[in-house]
Amino acid sequence: MTSGGRTASTARPRKRPADRRDVILLAAARSFAQTGFHASHLSEIADEAGISAPALYRHFSGKYELFAAALLSRAQGLAAAIADVPPDDDPRAELRAILRAAAGIAYDSRDTGNIYRREPRILQGEDRRQLAALRAQSRNRLISLLRAFRPTLSETGASILVTAILSIIASPVTHRVKLARRAAVDLLCNSADAILDLELPEDAAADDPAGLAPLGKREAILTESIRLFAEHGFHEVTMEQIGGAVDLPPSGVYRHFPSKTAILVAALWRGSERTTSAISSALSQATTPDEALDALARQYAGLCVSDPDIMTVYLRDMSTLDPTERRALRRQQRLNVDEWATWFQRVRPETSPMAARFIIHAALNACTDVTVGHPDADAETVGAIAAAILRSPTPPTDPTASSRRRPASA
């Protein structure tokens, strides 16, 4: 007898879904997006897909093949949706239509979308080239449309603005603020629209983050570890490499940190503390809520540009931490978002709390993505983008909507 009282001979067989492969890919994309490549287990993915592990192996030979298929299937779906937007004689109207289509996909894919942001570096060879081609296809179309109605905009400027608008559109995958789909899509498109005509600062030179290295070994280990994690990925860096970067044997590194994970935890808390400190510094420079918003944008932009490596590490390696540590970091980050949102609502009292947080996440996301994607972008440029998002018009939203939040980038 089975535990449910049914004999093995009479047990109801599982019904094989017609789209078994699609079910597996969705379960895999969700797992890789939420916990990362290294922490995902094929047995758990199989369970979520409602199949056995041996059945999963009949479709995919291993975790990498499943990961590549899951990521590329998401990328292909997005690229196809953008390609399906018909040409328009008005390039601005065409660009807006593309952004609306992409915003709808981002909203509907909040539990899987982070696979693009966290894990693309895992791809190898032809898989990586295929993803790059899919991304380039969509980006090039947007850049071409933007320059069609802004012919004096430079190629670099157009590329930066396209990164910003795509980051705004994708921002729902970085948090869990609850907002009705139509209201969320309208808000994201309005925020992106504010970027389309943004005049970037002229002849802005990139800020040079180079300087003297810390002399204390613990600080040196943190500094070099962040650089190595950003360049190669947390899981690809060894304690031997970290020690070599600071002229210590691995045993010397262990005298300061009990493990590589402990270094990552300390690095991410350092980034979180600097974000909180930037808020205090910004508010100390302001005398009105309007000035506070502008100062918050400037300070956070300066933080991103001065330390792009920690932004990269947060973006890609946060999922490596154990759940307790992640929750603690996210609580602090949520407090930071709430502080921004409070000042935002003092300037824009007609905006609901949920809409305010949506916009804050979009602004923070754009700062991070522009900094990581364009190392030559200076703090003035990044700050101007954030300020434009904060000043974008907000459509009316339901003030009674509830929220279940996940934090923005540190």
TISE-378681 format. One record per residue (C-alpha): y, x, z; chain; residue number from 1. Coordinates in nm, 3 decimals. Example, Ala and Ser with C-alpha at 12.3 -4.5 7.8 and 13.67 -1.06 7.14 Angstrom:
// TISE-378681
Y = -0.450 X = 1.230 Z = 0.780 chain = A n = 1
Y = -0.106 X = 1.367 Z = 0.714 chain = A n = 2
END
This chain:
// TISE-378681
Y = 0.000 X = 0.000 Z = 0.000 chain = A n = 1
Y = 0.358 X = 0.111 Z = -0.056 chain = A n = 2
Y = 0.618 X = 0.083 Z = 0.223 chain = A n = 3
Y = 0.750 X = -0.233 Z = 0.063 chain = A n = 4
Y = 0.408 X = -0.401 Z = 0.079 chain = A n = 5
Y = 0.328 X = -0.369 Z = -0.293 chain = A n = 6
Y = 0.019 X = -0.178 Z = -0.406 chain = A n = 7
Y = 0.058 X = 0.116 Z = -0.637 chain = A n = 8
Y = -0.120 X = -0.076 Z = -0.912 chain = A n = 9
Y = 0.121 X = -0.370 Z = -0.890 chain = A n = 10
Y = 0.443 X = -0.174 Z = -0.824 chain = A n = 11
Y = 0.715 X = -0.266 Z = -1.069 chain = A n = 12
Y = 0.770 X = 0.024 Z = -1.311 chain = A n = 13
Y = 1.116 X = 0.163 Z = -1.361 chain = A n = 14
Y = 1.282 X = 0.023 Z = -1.667 chain = A n = 15
Y = 1.382 X = 0.302 Z = -1.900 chain = A n = 16
Y = 1.745 X = 0.255 Z = -2.002 chain = A n = 17
Y = 1.818 X = 0.276 Z = -2.372 chain = A n = 18
Y = 2.101 X = 0.520 Z = -2.305 chain = A n = 19
Y = 1.911 X = 0.750 Z = -2.068 chain = A n = 20
Y = 2.085 X = 1.064 Z = -2.196 chain = A n = 21
Y = 2.430 X = 0.909 Z = -2.149 chain = A n = 22
Y = 2.339 X = 0.801 Z = -1.794 chain = A n = 23
Y = 2.231 X = 1.157 Z = -1.714 chain = A n = 24
Y = 2.548 X = 1.306 Z = -1.864 chain = A n = 25
Y = 2.769 X = 1.070 Z = -1.662 chain = A n = 26
Y = 2.588 X = 1.152 Z = -1.338 chain = A n = 27
Y = 2.611 X = 1.523 Z = -1.418 chain = A n = 28
Y = 2.982 X = 1.508 Z = -1.504 chain = A n = 29
Y = 3.049 X = 1.331 Z = -1.174 chain = A n = 30
Y = 2.856 X = 1.590 Z = -0.975 chain = A n = 31
Y = 3.007 X = 1.893 Z = -1.149 chain = A n = 32
Y = 3.359 X = 1.746 Z = -1.119 chain = A n = 33
Y = 3.329 X = 1.671 Z = -0.750 chain = A n = 34
Y = 3.125 X = 1.963 Z = -0.614 chain = A n = 35
Y = 3.145 X = 2.229 Z = -0.885 chain = A n = 36
Y = 2.880 X = 2.393 Z = -1.099 chain = A n = 37
Y = 2.725 X = 2.613 Z = -0.833 chain = A n = 38
Y = 2.701 X = 2.345 Z = -0.563 chain = A n = 39
Y = 2.549 X = 2.081 Z = -0.793 chain = A n = 40
Y = 2.172 X = 2.034 Z = -0.780 chain = A n = 41
Y = 1.963 X = 1.898 Z = -1.063 chain = A n = 42
Y = 1.747 X = 1.699 Z = -0.820 chain = A n = 43
Y = 2.053 X = 1.514 Z = -0.690 chain = A n = 44
Y = 2.181 X = 1.451 Z = -1.043 chain = A n = 45
Y = 1.838 X = 1.314 Z = -1.137 chain = A n = 46
Y = 1.842 X = 1.084 Z = -0.833 chain = A n = 47
Y = 2.184 X = 0.947 Z = -0.924 chain = A n = 48
Y = 2.070 X = 0.892 Z = -1.281 chain = A n = 49
Y = 1.765 X = 0.704 Z = -1.151 chain = A n = 50
Y = 1.508 X = 0.942 Z = -1.293 chain = A n = 51
Y = 1.276 X = 1.213 Z = -1.168 chain = A n = 52
Y = 1.359 X = 1.581 Z = -1.195 chain = A n = 53
Y = 1.077 X = 1.640 Z = -1.449 chain = A n = 54
Y = 1.221 X = 1.358 Z = -1.660 chain = A n = 55
Y = 1.562 X = 1.527 Z = -1.654 chain = A n = 56
Y = 1.404 X = 1.849 Z = -1.781 chain = A n = 57
Y = 1.270 X = 1.659 Z = -2.080 chain = A n = 58
Y = 1.633 X = 1.615 Z = -2.187 chain = A n = 59
Y = 1.785 X = 1.944 Z = -2.070 chain = A n = 60
Y = 1.624 X = 2.283 Z = -2.018 chain = A n = 61
Y = 1.835 X = 2.375 Z = -1.715 chain = A n = 62
Y = 2.160 X = 2.335 Z = -1.524 chain = A n = 63
Y = 2.377 X = 2.528 Z = -1.768 chain = A n = 64
Y = 2.262 X = 2.323 Z = -2.068 chain = A n = 65
Y = 2.325 X = 2.002 Z = -1.875 chain = A n = 66
Y = 2.665 X = 2.123 Z = -1.761 chain = A n = 67
Y = 2.775 X = 2.224 Z = -2.111 chain = A n = 68
Y = 2.658 X = 1.893 Z = -2.256 chain = A n = 69
Y = 2.836 X = 1.694 Z = -1.981 chain = A n = 70
Y = 3.166 X = 1.878 Z = -2.020 chain = A n = 71
Y = 3.163 X = 1.876 Z = -2.399 chain = A n = 72
Y = 3.073 X = 1.507 Z = -2.412 chain = A n = 73
Y = 3.382 X = 1.427 Z = -2.200 chain = A n = 74
Y = 3.597 X = 1.653 Z = -2.417 chain = A n = 75
Y = 3.461 X = 1.497 Z = -2.737 chain = A n = 76
Y = 3.532 X = 1.148 Z = -2.607 chain = A n = 77
Y = 3.892 X = 1.236 Z = -2.527 chain = A n = 78
Y = 3.946 X = 1.415 Z = -2.858 chain = A n = 79
Y = 3.798 X = 1.120 Z = -3.047 chain = A n = 80
Y = 4.024 X = 0.872 Z = -2.868 chain = A n = 81
Y = 4.328 X = 1.081 Z = -2.956 chain = A n = 82
Y = 4.214 X = 1.124 Z = -3.315 chain = A n = 83
Y = 4.171 X = 0.747 Z = -3.342 chain = A n = 84
Y = 4.543 X = 0.691 Z = -3.281 chain = A n = 85
Y = 4.675 X = 0.623 Z = -3.632 chain = A n = 86
Y = 4.963 X = 0.821 Z = -3.782 chain = A n = 87
Y = 5.308 X = 0.667 Z = -3.754 chain = A n = 88
Y = 5.621 X = 0.726 Z = -3.957 chain = A n = 89
Y = 5.797 X = 0.767 Z = -3.622 chain = A n = 90
Y = 5.659 X = 1.087 Z = -3.461 chain = A n = 91
Y = 5.789 X = 0.990 Z = -3.117 chain = A n = 92
Y = 5.611 X = 0.654 Z = -3.137 chain = A n = 93
Y = 5.291 X = 0.825 Z = -3.248 chain = A n = 94
Y = 5.311 X = 1.077 Z = -2.964 chain = A n = 95
Y = 5.369 X = 0.798 Z = -2.712 chain = A n = 96
Y = 5.068 X = 0.608 Z = -2.846 chain = A n = 97
Y = 4.852 X = 0.917 Z = -2.803 chain = A n = 98
Y = 4.971 X = 0.964 Z = -2.445 chain = A n = 99
Y = 4.898 X = 0.601 Z = -2.360 chain = A n = 100
Y = 4.545 X = 0.632 Z = -2.497 chain = A n = 101
Y = 4.489 X = 0.955 Z = -2.302 chain = A n = 102
Y = 4.636 X = 0.806 Z = -1.984 chain = A n = 103
Y = 4.391 X = 0.518 Z = -2.000 chain = A n = 104
Y = 4.100 X = 0.758 Z = -2.036 chain = A n = 105
Y = 4.225 X = 0.971 Z = -1.745 chain = A n = 106
Y = 4.256 X = 0.667 Z = -1.522 chain = A n = 107
Y = 3.909 X = 0.543 Z = -1.615 chain = A n = 108
Y = 3.755 X = 0.889 Z = -1.563 chain = A n = 109
Y = 3.894 X = 0.978 Z = -1.223 chain = A n = 110
Y = 3.552 X = 1.065 Z = -1.084 chain = A n = 111
Y = 3.456 X = 1.293 Z = -1.374 chain = A n = 112
Y = 3.784 X = 1.430 Z = -1.513 chain = A n = 113
Y = 3.804 X = 1.730 Z = -1.284 chain = A n = 114
Y = 3.519 X = 1.890 Z = -1.475 chain = A n = 115
Y = 3.785 X = 1.998 Z = -1.729 chain = A n = 116
Y = 4.006 X = 2.157 Z = -1.467 chain = A n = 117
Y = 3.755 X = 2.324 Z = -1.239 chain = A n = 118
Y = 3.472 X = 2.449 Z = -1.449 chain = A n = 119
Y = 3.550 X = 2.534 Z = -1.817 chain = A n = 120
Y = 3.517 X = 2.907 Z = -1.753 chain = A n = 121
Y = 3.142 X = 2.853 Z = -1.695 chain = A n = 122
Y = 3.099 X = 2.780 Z = -2.065 chain = A n = 123
Y = 2.959 X = 3.057 Z = -2.281 chain = A n = 124
Y = 2.963 X = 3.154 Z = -2.645 chain = A n = 125
Y = 2.963 X = 2.867 Z = -2.892 chain = A n = 126
Y = 3.010 X = 2.609 Z = -2.615 chain = A n = 127
Y = 3.334 X = 2.776 Z = -2.510 chain = A n = 128
Y = 3.453 X = 2.798 Z = -2.869 chain = A n = 129
Y = 3.376 X = 2.431 Z = -2.924 chain = A n = 130
Y = 3.577 X = 2.327 Z = -2.618 chain = A n = 131
Y = 3.867 X = 2.548 Z = -2.724 chain = A n = 132
Y = 3.863 X = 2.390 Z = -3.070 chain = A n = 133
Y = 3.863 X = 2.037 Z = -2.928 chain = A n = 134
Y = 4.157 X = 2.117 Z = -2.700 chain = A n = 135
Y = 4.349 X = 2.295 Z = -2.976 chain = A n = 136
Y = 4.303 X = 2.000 Z = -3.208 chain = A n = 137
Y = 4.475 X = 1.761 Z = -2.967 chain = A n = 138
Y = 4.739 X = 2.009 Z = -2.847 chain = A n = 139
Y = 4.839 X = 2.111 Z = -3.199 chain = A n = 140
Y = 4.889 X = 1.750 Z = -3.300 chain = A n = 141
Y = 5.112 X = 1.687 Z = -2.998 chain = A n = 142
Y = 5.311 X = 2.005 Z = -3.054 chain = A n = 143
Y = 5.361 X = 1.915 Z = -3.420 chain = A n = 144
Y = 5.480 X = 1.563 Z = -3.332 chain = A n = 145
Y = 5.715 X = 1.691 Z = -3.061 chain = A n = 146
Y = 5.876 X = 1.942 Z = -3.294 chain = A n = 147
Y = 5.904 X = 1.676 Z = -3.565 chain = A n = 148
Y = 6.164 X = 1.486 Z = -3.364 chain = A n = 149
Y = 6.294 X = 1.799 Z = -3.186 chain = A n = 150
Y = 6.314 X = 2.049 Z = -3.475 chain = A n = 151
Y = 6.522 X = 2.301 Z = -3.280 chain = A n = 152
Y = 6.260 X = 2.329 Z = -3.006 chain = A n = 153
Y = 6.081 X = 2.663 Z = -3.016 chain = A n = 154
Y = 5.704 X = 2.688 Z = -3.048 chain = A n = 155
Y = 5.685 X = 2.829 Z = -2.695 chain = A n = 156
Y = 5.905 X = 2.555 Z = -2.554 chain = A n = 157
Y = 5.701 X = 2.286 Z = -2.728 chain = A n = 158
Y = 5.379 X = 2.437 Z = -2.595 chain = A n = 159
Y = 5.512 X = 2.437 Z = -2.239 chain = A n = 160
Y = 5.628 X = 2.075 Z = -2.265 chain = A n = 161
Y = 5.294 X = 1.965 Z = -2.410 chain = A n = 162
Y = 5.114 X = 2.134 Z = -2.121 chain = A n = 163
Y = 5.343 X = 1.944 Z = -1.884 chain = A n = 164
Y = 5.292 X = 1.601 Z = -2.042 chain = A n = 165
Y = 4.916 X = 1.647 Z = -2.063 chain = A n = 166
Y = 4.914 X = 1.752 Z = -1.698 chain = A n = 167
Y = 5.106 X = 1.438 Z = -1.602 chain = A n = 168
Y = 4.865 X = 1.219 Z = -1.796 chain = A n = 169
Y = 4.561 X = 1.391 Z = -1.641 chain = A n = 170
Y = 4.697 X = 1.392 Z = -1.284 chain = A n = 171
Y = 4.497 X = 1.085 Z = -1.164 chain = A n = 172
Y = 4.183 X = 1.300 Z = -1.160 chain = A n = 173
Y = 4.335 X = 1.515 Z = -0.882 chain = A n = 174
Y = 4.385 X = 1.236 Z = -0.628 chain = A n = 175
Y = 4.271 X = 0.888 Z = -0.528 chain = A n = 176
Y = 4.592 X = 0.693 Z = -0.481 chain = A n = 177
Y = 4.508 X = 0.333 Z = -0.568 chain = A n = 178
Y = 4.724 X = 0.166 Z = -0.827 chain = A n = 179
Y = 4.641 X = -0.108 Z = -1.078 chain = A n = 180
Y = 4.536 X = 0.039 Z = -1.411 chain = A n = 181
Y = 4.823 X = -0.101 Z = -1.616 chain = A n = 182
Y = 5.083 X = 0.001 Z = -1.359 chain = A n = 183
Y = 4.933 X = 0.350 Z = -1.337 chain = A n = 184
Y = 4.926 X = 0.399 Z = -1.714 chain = A n = 185
Y = 5.285 X = 0.273 Z = -1.747 chain = A n = 186
Y = 5.401 X = 0.506 Z = -1.472 chain = A n = 187
Y = 5.225 X = 0.810 Z = -1.621 chain = A n = 188
Y = 5.363 X = 0.739 Z = -1.967 chain = A n = 189
Y = 5.717 X = 0.692 Z = -1.831 chain = A n = 190
Y = 5.691 X = 1.023 Z = -1.646 chain = A n = 191
Y = 5.563 X = 1.201 Z = -1.957 chain = A n = 192
Y = 5.835 X = 1.037 Z = -2.166 chain = A n = 193
Y = 6.098 X = 1.195 Z = -1.941 chain = A n = 194
Y = 5.967 X = 1.536 Z = -2.046 chain = A n = 195
Y = 5.989 X = 1.475 Z = -2.420 chain = A n = 196
Y = 6.365 X = 1.531 Z = -2.435 chain = A n = 197
Y = 6.390 X = 1.786 Z = -2.155 chain = A n = 198
Y = 6.609 X = 2.082 Z = -2.240 chain = A n = 199
Y = 6.441 X = 2.390 Z = -2.100 chain = A n = 200
Y = 6.656 X = 2.669 Z = -1.955 chain = A n = 201
Y = 6.768 X = 2.912 Z = -2.221 chain = A n = 202
Y = 6.670 X = 3.278 Z = -2.228 chain = A n = 203
Y = 6.490 X = 3.248 Z = -1.897 chain = A n = 204
Y = 6.299 X = 3.562 Z = -1.817 chain = A n = 205
Y = 5.967 X = 3.538 Z = -1.642 chain = A n = 206
Y = 5.980 X = 3.616 Z = -1.273 chain = A n = 207
Y = 5.804 X = 3.944 Z = -1.201 chain = A n = 208
Y = 5.574 X = 3.891 Z = -0.904 chain = A n = 209
Y = 5.492 X = 4.261 Z = -0.884 chain = A n = 210
Y = 5.586 X = 4.441 Z = -0.568 chain = A n = 211
Y = 5.448 X = 4.659 Z = -0.294 chain = A n = 212
Y = 5.093 X = 4.594 Z = -0.175 chain = A n = 213
Y = 5.039 X = 4.517 Z = 0.195 chain = A n = 214
Y = 4.933 X = 4.815 Z = 0.405 chain = A n = 215
Y = 4.726 X = 4.621 Z = 0.659 chain = A n = 216
Y = 4.364 X = 4.609 Z = 0.546 chain = A n = 217
Y = 4.314 X = 4.240 Z = 0.628 chain = A n = 218
Y = 4.618 X = 4.142 Z = 0.421 chain = A n = 219
Y = 4.514 X = 4.376 Z = 0.142 chain = A n = 220
Y = 4.167 X = 4.220 Z = 0.135 chain = A n = 221
Y = 4.320 X = 3.873 Z = 0.109 chain = A n = 222
Y = 4.560 X = 3.978 Z = -0.167 chain = A n = 223
Y = 4.299 X = 4.153 Z = -0.378 chain = A n = 224
Y = 4.037 X = 3.884 Z = -0.321 chain = A n = 225
Y = 4.272 X = 3.614 Z = -0.447 chain = A n = 226
Y = 4.344 X = 3.822 Z = -0.757 chain = A n = 227
Y = 3.972 X = 3.879 Z = -0.822 chain = A n = 228
Y = 3.879 X = 3.514 Z = -0.758 chain = A n = 229
Y = 4.151 X = 3.399 Z = -0.997 chain = A n = 230
Y = 4.043 X = 3.642 Z = -1.268 chain = A n = 231
Y = 3.665 X = 3.611 Z = -1.246 chain = A n = 232
Y = 3.581 X = 3.309 Z = -1.030 chain = A n = 233
Y = 3.468 X = 3.303 Z = -0.668 chain = A n = 234
Y = 3.097 X = 3.312 Z = -0.743 chain = A n = 235
Y = 3.125 X = 3.605 Z = -0.984 chain = A n = 236
Y = 3.305 X = 3.835 Z = -0.737 chain = A n = 237
Y = 3.101 X = 4.052 Z = -0.500 chain = A n = 238
Y = 3.193 X = 4.201 Z = -0.166 chain = A n = 239
Y = 3.146 X = 4.540 Z = -0.329 chain = A n = 240
Y = 3.420 X = 4.457 Z = -0.581 chain = A n = 241
Y = 3.651 X = 4.337 Z = -0.307 chain = A n = 242
Y = 3.588 X = 4.651 Z = -0.106 chain = A n = 243
Y = 3.645 X = 4.871 Z = -0.408 chain = A n = 244
Y = 3.982 X = 4.705 Z = -0.473 chain = A n = 245
Y = 4.104 X = 4.803 Z = -0.123 chain = A n = 246
Y = 3.917 X = 5.134 Z = -0.095 chain = A n = 247
Y = 3.665 X = 5.009 Z = 0.161 chain = A n = 248
Y = 3.286 X = 4.987 Z = 0.163 chain = A n = 249
Y = 3.145 X = 4.634 Z = 0.197 chain = A n = 250
Y = 3.085 X = 4.699 Z = 0.566 chain = A n = 251
Y = 3.459 X = 4.762 Z = 0.604 chain = A n = 252
Y = 3.536 X = 4.425 Z = 0.447 chain = A n = 253
Y = 3.289 X = 4.257 Z = 0.685 chain = A n = 254
Y = 3.480 X = 4.400 Z = 0.981 chain = A n = 255
Y = 3.772 X = 4.175 Z = 0.882 chain = A n = 256
Y = 3.587 X = 3.873 Z = 0.739 chain = A n = 257
Y = 3.232 X = 3.759 Z = 0.818 chain = A n = 258
Y = 3.168 X = 3.641 Z = 0.462 chain = A n = 259
Y = 3.316 X = 3.597 Z = 0.117 chain = A n = 260
Y = 3.359 X = 3.227 Z = 0.190 chain = A n = 261
Y = 3.563 X = 3.314 Z = 0.498 chain = A n = 262
Y = 3.800 X = 3.510 Z = 0.273 chain = A n = 263
Y = 3.835 X = 3.208 Z = 0.044 chain = A n = 264
Y = 3.905 X = 2.978 Z = 0.341 chain = A n = 265
Y = 4.173 X = 3.213 Z = 0.473 chain = A n = 266
Y = 4.328 X = 3.242 Z = 0.126 chain = A n = 267
Y = 4.346 X = 2.866 Z = 0.074 chain = A n = 268
Y = 4.492 X = 2.807 Z = 0.419 chain = A n = 269
Y = 4.752 X = 3.073 Z = 0.340 chain = A n = 270
Y = 4.846 X = 2.879 Z = 0.028 chain = A n = 271
Y = 4.861 X = 2.553 Z = 0.221 chain = A n = 272
Y = 5.084 X = 2.706 Z = 0.488 chain = A n = 273
Y = 5.320 X = 2.840 Z = 0.223 chain = A n = 274
Y = 5.339 X = 2.496 Z = 0.064 chain = A n = 275
Y = 5.433 X = 2.342 Z = 0.398 chain = A n = 276
Y = 5.686 X = 2.618 Z = 0.459 chain = A n = 277
Y = 5.840 X = 2.559 Z = 0.115 chain = A n = 278
Y = 5.905 X = 2.195 Z = 0.212 chain = A n = 279
Y = 6.089 X = 2.301 Z = 0.528 chain = A n = 280
Y = 6.289 X = 2.558 Z = 0.334 chain = A n = 281
Y = 6.383 X = 2.302 Z = 0.068 chain = A n = 282
Y = 6.499 X = 2.043 Z = 0.319 chain = A n = 283
Y = 6.707 X = 2.302 Z = 0.503 chain = A n = 284
Y = 6.910 X = 2.348 Z = 0.181 chain = A n = 285
Y = 6.977 X = 1.976 Z = 0.129 chain = A n = 286
Y = 7.226 X = 1.734 Z = 0.280 chain = A n = 287
Y = 7.129 X = 1.417 Z = 0.090 chain = A n = 288
Y = 6.798 X = 1.265 Z = -0.030 chain = A n = 289
Y = 6.898 X = 1.344 Z = -0.392 chain = A n = 290
Y = 6.952 X = 1.707 Z = -0.304 chain = A n = 291
Y = 6.624 X = 1.705 Z = -0.114 chain = A n = 292
Y = 6.425 X = 1.602 Z = -0.422 chain = A n = 293
Y = 6.585 X = 1.872 Z = -0.636 chain = A n = 294
Y = 6.530 X = 2.133 Z = -0.366 chain = A n = 295
Y = 6.165 X = 2.033 Z = -0.323 chain = A n = 296
Y = 6.110 X = 2.075 Z = -0.696 chain = A n = 297
Y = 6.279 X = 2.417 Z = -0.699 chain = A n = 298
Y = 6.095 X = 2.548 Z = -0.396 chain = A n = 299
Y = 5.752 X = 2.438 Z = -0.509 chain = A n = 300
Y = 5.814 X = 2.578 Z = -0.858 chain = A n = 301
Y = 5.916 X = 2.908 Z = -0.705 chain = A n = 302
Y = 5.602 X = 2.910 Z = -0.493 chain = A n = 303
Y = 5.380 X = 2.848 Z = -0.796 chain = A n = 304
Y = 5.545 X = 3.114 Z = -1.010 chain = A n = 305
Y = 5.551 X = 3.374 Z = -0.733 chain = A n = 306
Y = 5.179 X = 3.333 Z = -0.659 chain = A n = 307
Y = 4.997 X = 3.191 Z = -0.963 chain = A n = 308
Y = 4.664 X = 3.339 Z = -0.856 chain = A n = 309
Y = 4.637 X = 3.122 Z = -0.546 chain = A n = 310
Y = 4.712 X = 2.817 Z = -0.761 chain = A n = 311
Y = 4.427 X = 2.915 Z = -0.994 chain = A n = 312
Y = 4.189 X = 2.970 Z = -0.702 chain = A n = 313
Y = 4.278 X = 2.636 Z = -0.547 chain = A n = 314
Y = 4.235 X = 2.459 Z = -0.878 chain = A n = 315
Y = 3.892 X = 2.606 Z = -0.951 chain = A n = 316
Y = 3.727 X = 2.708 Z = -0.624 chain = A n = 317
Y = 3.824 X = 2.445 Z = -0.366 chain = A n = 318
Y = 3.488 X = 2.272 Z = -0.416 chain = A n = 319
Y = 3.311 X = 2.586 Z = -0.290 chain = A n = 320
Y = 3.417 X = 2.513 Z = 0.068 chain = A n = 321
Y = 3.198 X = 2.310 Z = 0.299 chain = A n = 322
Y = 3.301 X = 1.945 Z = 0.337 chain = A n = 323
Y = 3.455 X = 1.990 Z = 0.683 chain = A n = 324
Y = 3.683 X = 2.270 Z = 0.567 chain = A n = 325
Y = 3.779 X = 2.080 Z = 0.251 chain = A n = 326
Y = 3.871 X = 1.772 Z = 0.454 chain = A n = 327
Y = 4.089 X = 1.977 Z = 0.689 chain = A n = 328
Y = 4.277 X = 2.138 Z = 0.401 chain = A n = 329
Y = 4.317 X = 1.807 Z = 0.226 chain = A n = 330
Y = 4.457 X = 1.641 Z = 0.538 chain = A n = 331
Y = 4.732 X = 1.900 Z = 0.547 chain = A n = 332
Y = 4.796 X = 1.866 Z = 0.176 chain = A n = 333
Y = 4.813 X = 1.489 Z = 0.215 chain = A n = 334
Y = 5.082 X = 1.534 Z = 0.478 chain = A n = 335
Y = 5.277 X = 1.749 Z = 0.232 chain = A n = 336
Y = 5.249 X = 1.482 Z = -0.040 chain = A n = 337
Y = 5.356 X = 1.215 Z = 0.208 chain = A n = 338
Y = 5.667 X = 1.417 Z = 0.298 chain = A n = 339
Y = 5.766 X = 1.440 Z = -0.068 chain = A n = 340
Y = 5.695 X = 1.069 Z = -0.116 chain = A n = 341
Y = 5.913 X = 0.974 Z = 0.182 chain = A n = 342
Y = 6.214 X = 1.152 Z = 0.035 chain = A n = 343
Y = 6.134 X = 1.013 Z = -0.308 chain = A n = 344
Y = 6.147 X = 0.659 Z = -0.171 chain = A n = 345
Y = 6.479 X = 0.725 Z = -0.002 chain = A n = 346
Y = 6.619 X = 0.802 Z = -0.346 chain = A n = 347
Y = 6.418 X = 0.528 Z = -0.519 chain = A n = 348
Y = 6.365 X = 0.253 Z = -0.260 chain = A n = 349
Y = 6.250 X = 0.009 Z = -0.527 chain = A n = 350
Y = 5.937 X = 0.221 Z = -0.582 chain = A n = 351
Y = 5.620 X = 0.126 Z = -0.396 chain = A n = 352
Y = 5.456 X = 0.387 Z = -0.171 chain = A n = 353
Y = 5.158 X = 0.411 Z = -0.406 chain = A n = 354
Y = 5.376 X = 0.460 Z = -0.714 chain = A n = 355
Y = 5.577 X = 0.724 Z = -0.528 chain = A n = 356
Y = 5.261 X = 0.920 Z = -0.448 chain = A n = 357
Y = 5.140 X = 0.887 Z = -0.806 chain = A n = 358
Y = 5.462 X = 1.048 Z = -0.927 chain = A n = 359
Y = 5.451 X = 1.323 Z = -0.664 chain = A n = 360
Y = 5.097 X = 1.414 Z = -0.768 chain = A n = 361
Y = 5.207 X = 1.422 Z = -1.132 chain = A n = 362
Y = 5.494 X = 1.658 Z = -1.051 chain = A n = 363
Y = 5.278 X = 1.891 Z = -0.840 chain = A n = 364
Y = 5.006 X = 1.889 Z = -1.102 chain = A n = 365
Y = 5.251 X = 1.980 Z = -1.378 chain = A n = 366
Y = 5.390 X = 2.271 Z = -1.173 chain = A n = 367
Y = 5.041 X = 2.411 Z = -1.123 chain = A n = 368
Y = 4.923 X = 2.364 Z = -1.481 chain = A n = 369
Y = 5.238 X = 2.504 Z = -1.643 chain = A n = 370
Y = 5.227 X = 2.807 Z = -1.413 chain = A n = 371
Y = 4.857 X = 2.874 Z = -1.477 chain = A n = 372
Y = 4.874 X = 2.796 Z = -1.849 chain = A n = 373
Y = 5.198 X = 2.982 Z = -1.922 chain = A n = 374
Y = 5.227 X = 3.303 Z = -1.717 chain = A n = 375
Y = 5.565 X = 3.375 Z = -1.879 chain = A n = 376
Y = 5.721 X = 3.051 Z = -1.757 chain = A n = 377
Y = 5.987 X = 3.119 Z = -1.493 chain = A n = 378
Y = 6.060 X = 2.921 Z = -1.178 chain = A n = 379
Y = 6.369 X = 2.758 Z = -1.329 chain = A n = 380
Y = 6.164 X = 2.616 Z = -1.615 chain = A n = 381
Y = 5.885 X = 2.490 Z = -1.390 chain = A n = 382
Y = 6.138 X = 2.344 Z = -1.147 chain = A n = 383
Y = 6.322 X = 2.164 Z = -1.428 chain = A n = 384
Y = 5.995 X = 2.000 Z = -1.535 chain = A n = 385
Y = 5.915 X = 1.887 Z = -1.181 chain = A n = 386
Y = 6.267 X = 1.750 Z = -1.130 chain = A n = 387
Y = 6.249 X = 1.556 Z = -1.459 chain = A n = 388
Y = 5.925 X = 1.391 Z = -1.348 chain = A n = 389
Y = 6.078 X = 1.297 Z = -1.013 chain = A n = 390
Y = 6.377 X = 1.144 Z = -1.196 chain = A n = 391
Y = 6.169 X = 0.947 Z = -1.446 chain = A n = 392
Y = 6.202 X = 0.567 Z = -1.434 chain = A n = 393
Y = 5.926 X = 0.385 Z = -1.252 chain = A n = 394
Y = 5.798 X = 0.044 Z = -1.362 chain = A n = 395
Y = 5.754 X = -0.221 Z = -1.094 chain = A n = 396
Y = 5.426 X = -0.192 Z = -0.903 chain = A n = 397
Y = 5.238 X = -0.395 Z = -0.649 chain = A n = 398
Y = 5.372 X = -0.287 Z = -0.309 chain = A n = 399
Y = 5.065 X = -0.428 Z = -0.135 chain = A n = 400
Y = 4.821 X = -0.196 Z = -0.314 chain = A n = 401
Y = 4.614 X = 0.014 Z = -0.078 chain = A n = 402
Y = 4.539 X = 0.383 Z = -0.116 chain = A n = 403
Y = 4.251 X = 0.616 Z = -0.068 chain = A n = 404
Y = 4.409 X = 0.952 Z = -0.129 chain = A n = 405
Y = 4.285 X = 1.293 Z = -0.229 chain = A n = 406
Y = 4.543 X = 1.574 Z = -0.221 chain = A n = 407
Y = 4.733 X = 1.739 Z = -0.497 chain = A n = 408
Y = 4.731 X = 2.109 Z = -0.566 chain = A n = 409
Y = 4.831 X = 2.328 Z = -0.279 chain = A n = 410
END
